[in-house]
Amino acid sequence: MIYETYSEEETKKIGYEIAKKAKEGEVYCLEGDLGVGKTVFTKGFAEGLEITEHITSPTFTIVNEYTGKYKFNHFDVYRIESSEEMEEIGFDEYIYSDAITLIEWPSLISDILPSECINITIKKDLSKGLDYRKIEILK
């Protein structure tokens, strides 16, 4: 499925709509360059899970845990140096649970991801405007 958005609000809404269809235990892998809107998408995703807390990117904490309609784990592995580092923080316990998990920068830990992830890629195309985003979802 491919979506095109032209504002942060539209990107957030796509995240919201995707989360409304999410099921317990699913893992979402969110890929995209710095500044492409991963956190904006994730804020909408969290709203779709009925999470009312303020969502921030866990760049320095690696993972933030939230509870709404479902448990939600939000990972940002940008600063991770190895998959072993993820295993040390109990990564398996997070992703093999009933929580819905979203991982930013999943390619950095691809060797330890479950085989049944939902892959989401966000890309810019400046020729279509500063706020244009192409969001591709592959199951």
C-alpha positions in Angstrom: 0.0 0.0 0.0 1.3 3.4 -0.9 0.2 6.7 0.6 1.2 10.2 -0.4 0.9 13.1 2.1 1.5 16.8 1.7 1.6 17.9 5.4 2.6 16.7 8.8 -1.1 16.4 9.7 -1.7 14.1 6.8 1.4 12.0 7.7 0.1 11.8 11.3 -3.3 10.7 10.1 -1.8 7.8 8.1 -0.1 6.6 11.3 -3.4 6.9 13.1 -5.3 4.9 10.5 -2.6 2.1 10.4 -2.7 1.8 14.2 -6.5 1.5 14.2 -6.0 -1.8 12.4 -3.1 -3.0 14.5 -3.2 -6.2 16.5 -1.6 -7.3 19.7 1.9 -8.7 19.2 2.5 -7.0 15.8 5.9 -5.4 15.0 6.1 -2.4 12.8 9.5 -1.4 11.3 9.7 2.2 10.3 12.5 3.3 8.0 13.3 6.7 6.7 16.0 9.4 6.6 16.6 11.9 9.4 13.8 14.5 9.4 11.5 12.6 7.1 8.6 12.4 9.7 9.0 9.1 11.5 8.2 10.7 14.9 5.2 12.6 13.3 3.9 9.2 12.0 4.5 7.6 15.3 2.5 10.3 17.2 -0.4 9.5 14.9 0.1 5.8 15.4 0.0 6.2 19.2 -3.2 8.3 19.0 -4.7 5.4 16.9 -3.9 3.1 19.9 -5.7 5.6 22.2 -2.5 6.7 23.9 -2.9 10.1 25.5 0.6 10.6 26.7 3.0 12.9 24.9 5.1 10.9 22.4 8.8 11.6 22.0 11.4 9.7 20.1 13.4 7.5 22.4 16.7 8.3 20.7 18.7 8.3 24.0 16.5 5.9 26.0 16.2 3.3 23.1 12.6 2.4 24.1 9.6 4.2 25.5 6.7 2.2 26.8 3.1 3.4 26.7 -0.4 2.0 27.5 -3.6 2.9 25.8 -6.0 0.5 24.2 -2.9 -1.8 23.9 0.6 -1.7 25.3 2.9 0.1 22.9 6.7 -0.1 22.7 8.4 2.6 20.6 12.0 1.9 19.8 14.6 4.2 18.2 17.7 2.2 17.5 19.6 4.9 15.7 22.3 5.0 18.3 22.6 1.2 18.7 26.0 -0.2 17.8 25.1 -3.9 17.6 22.3 -6.3 17.9 24.0 -7.7 21.0 23.3 -4.3 22.7 19.6 -4.8 22.0 19.6 -8.3 23.4 21.2 -6.9 26.6 18.2 -4.6 27.2 15.7 -7.5 26.8 14.6 -6.8 23.2 13.0 -10.2 22.8 10.8 -9.7 25.8 9.4 -6.5 24.2 8.8 -7.9 20.7 7.6 -11.3 21.6 4.8 -10.0 23.9 1.2 -8.9 23.4 2.4 -5.3 23.0 2.4 -3.5 19.6 5.9 -2.5 18.8 7.2 0.2 16.4 10.9 0.3 15.6 12.6 3.2 14.0 15.8 2.5 12.0 15.1 -1.3 12.0 17.8 -2.0 9.3 20.4 -1.5 12.0 19.1 -4.6 13.8 17.7 -6.6 10.9 19.4 -9.8 12.1 17.3 -10.0 15.2 13.9 -8.8 13.9 11.0 -11.3 13.7 10.3 -12.6 10.2 6.7 -11.2 10.2 7.2 -7.5 10.6 5.1 -4.9 8.9 7.6 -2.7 7.0 6.9 1.0 6.6 9.1 3.4 4.6 8.8 7.1 4.5 10.5 9.1 1.8 10.7 12.8 0.8 10.6 14.0 -2.8 11.4 17.7 -2.8 10.3 18.0 -6.4 6.8 17.5 -5.1 7.1 20.1 -2.3 8.8 20.5 1.1 6.1 18.6 3.0 5.5 15.8 0.5 6.0 12.3 1.8 5.6 8.9 0.2 4.6 6.2 2.8 4.9 2.6 1.7 3.6 -0.2 3.8 4.6 -3.8 3.1 3.3 -6.8 5.1 
